[in-house]
């Protein structure tokens, strides 16, 4: 006090330094940071807050791990998905901080933390073994055995998880996947991952063995930093017939047919190719066995009769991937990631069928745009056997709740922005004290609210607000044609074939939401997400119609997905149409020759029907039947939208405060032939009922 009395002007830095010195009694147990942190965690273990995990010591490897006792106790046996990630620059010893978060109610809860450093070790697979020992301790201590493990593309984390939980589905974060592909496509380096076209052709017959990069391969370029062992195939194996293929069996050729002189095929003949490398089918002349030949039929229009020049184009100033193709490739990979047998509309509803569909789409796109280096990179890192299973959802019978590791990234943000911004690389013991005493109690309280509910709903996960916002938006969205066969929404299984449903974070779309009765507000507080059909479950989800005996399979889906690259396909729901489609619509409507008598009868009948239905609708108001209103809104949505557009066109035409509508403006093709009424006619129409009423009085 005497010092402060004589020195009244104290700076903020001096106060912080004094606070640091005085607070050391809370977390500092020794000058050695690791020893002090271990002693501090031992004290927390005695207090019942954490469990200090004993991990095997390895020369040159520094590792310190502990588990959160209360969170693991409450969630024991309930963890289906976990997220694992590491962060840097959090402590003075530059140890990597790993964290394992368990998913519960679409939210992440920390299960354990681990400090690791392998800089001084020369042992092979040093980081993989260190992470594996940490996972093994969690499994032994808390019985942790998840079905889904979400990580980034770090092969040490992937290898450790697959080694300990071989039956679990590993899922690479979608955000990290997209970023890795974008960064590689943006580079101009032509040398890429080693590519074996023979091995690729042995899996898929449509892959041409001559479509290979012309540059030398880079053996060190593998996503994740670890070179995988690819088994070379010296001989050309027989291609595997996928579930999307059609096998045609024909009787084998006889000896007499062999003696006939060969003829030059004409342009109208069908080219038959057995393995895409030779133009002759296999002949079997054994008299004791009736031979059969498996044929792959090619399109005679696209297959030339005379072999084309296979000389590659000049490679001067060639880039790895032109900029105009990068967005399409990433978008295709996202669709391949989202595909699953539970969601119809992609291909054969099986993991093998989806993989064949995805590989063929990507390969045909690269082949058509002359991108052999891109195909070699994509095959070696994402689409070949052993890599496809790491990121595709289709290989597991269930669909996980998480798509990314954002629950872990959000956890790092809380640590760094809420606590560590006061310190610059604090000591290990101080960081452990912050995690246990400041951060973990908040998760304990939130988990206690979820696991032990009371009468009030409080501190619910943040995803429920976004879920409600998306649900309300889909409720109000317009469905142009409710009977469109391009989509097959099934509210009982809660699946739809539209693109929005597949890409949605919550697996919702307007087609499904408008097929169920309006939900009460409590629905958004209690609804739960499932990993199989139906994906959302709550007593308030009541479909408006009975479940059909057989699901409606839209025949147009096969045509949409039959496009080579999957990018320039049909327009989805809510997408804009081009000018060419408007011209086609105009020509189609102008092509007919209408009889005047038929026109008068049809138009008069339509007007009389509208008048009758308008009076009938007003009569229904007194009964307050919302079920009938739901049917009116569903089946009359297209007509009401058309009437509203015509009304808006007439209002804008007769208004003096707005610009006159353009004839060819976007979205006005369907109202092009609507003749708006002048103001005098509108005034007379509005005054006619009043005049007739006065005459009756």
Secondary structure as GFF3:
##gff-version 3
##sequence-region A 1 697
A	DSSP	alpha_helix	2	6	.	.	.	ID=ss1
A	DSSP	alpha_helix	12	27	.	.	.	ID=ss2
A	DSSP	alpha_helix	33	46	.	.	.	ID=ss3
A	DSSP	beta_strand	50	53	.	.	.	ID=ss4
A	DSSP	beta_strand	62	68	.	.	.	ID=ss5
A	DSSP	alpha_helix	69	74	.	.	.	ID=ss6
A	DSSP	beta_strand	81	87	.	.	.	ID=ss7
A	DSSP	beta_strand	96	104	.	.	.	ID=ss8
A	DSSP	beta_strand	107	117	.	.	.	ID=ss9
A	DSSP	alpha_helix	126	142	.	.	.	ID=ss10
A	DSSP	beta_strand	148	151	.	.	.	ID=ss11
A	DSSP	alpha_helix	155	164	.	.	.	ID=ss12
A	DSSP	beta_strand	169	172	.	.	.	ID=ss13
A	DSSP	alpha_helix	174	186	.	.	.	ID=ss14
A	DSSP	alpha_helix	197	203	.	.	.	ID=ss15
A	DSSP	beta_strand	248	251	.	.	.	ID=ss16
A	DSSP	alpha_helix	255	259	.	.	.	ID=ss17
A	DSSP	beta_strand	272	273	.	.	.	ID=ss18
A	DSSP	beta_strand	292	297	.	.	.	ID=ss19
A	DSSP	alpha_helix	323	338	.	.	.	ID=ss20
A	DSSP	alpha_helix	351	368	.	.	.	ID=ss21
A	DSSP	alpha_helix	372	378	.	.	.	ID=ss22
A	DSSP	pi_helix	379	383	.	.	.	ID=ss23
A	DSSP	alpha_helix	388	391	.	.	.	ID=ss24
A	DSSP	three_ten_helix	393	395	.	.	.	ID=ss25
A	DSSP	alpha_helix	406	414	.	.	.	ID=ss26
A	DSSP	pi_helix	415	419	.	.	.	ID=ss27
A	DSSP	three_ten_helix	420	422	.	.	.	ID=ss28
A	DSSP	alpha_helix	428	434	.	.	.	ID=ss29
A	DSSP	pi_helix	435	439	.	.	.	ID=ss30
A	DSSP	alpha_helix	440	451	.	.	.	ID=ss31
A	DSSP	alpha_helix	463	476	.	.	.	ID=ss32
A	DSSP	alpha_helix	499	503	.	.	.	ID=ss33
A	DSSP	alpha_helix	510	513	.	.	.	ID=ss34
A	DSSP	alpha_helix	523	526	.	.	.	ID=ss35
A	DSSP	beta_strand	528	529	.	.	.	ID=ss36
A	DSSP	beta_strand	536	537	.	.	.	ID=ss37
A	DSSP	alpha_helix	556	561	.	.	.	ID=ss38
A	DSSP	alpha_helix	579	590	.	.	.	ID=ss39
A	DSSP	alpha_helix	596	620	.	.	.	ID=ss40
A	DSSP	three_ten_helix	621	623	.	.	.	ID=ss41
A	DSSP	alpha_helix	626	635	.	.	.	ID=ss42
A	DSSP	alpha_helix	637	654	.	.	.	ID=ss43
A	DSSP	three_ten_helix	669	671	.	.	.	ID=ss44
A	DSSP	alpha_helix	679	696	.	.	.	ID=ss45
###
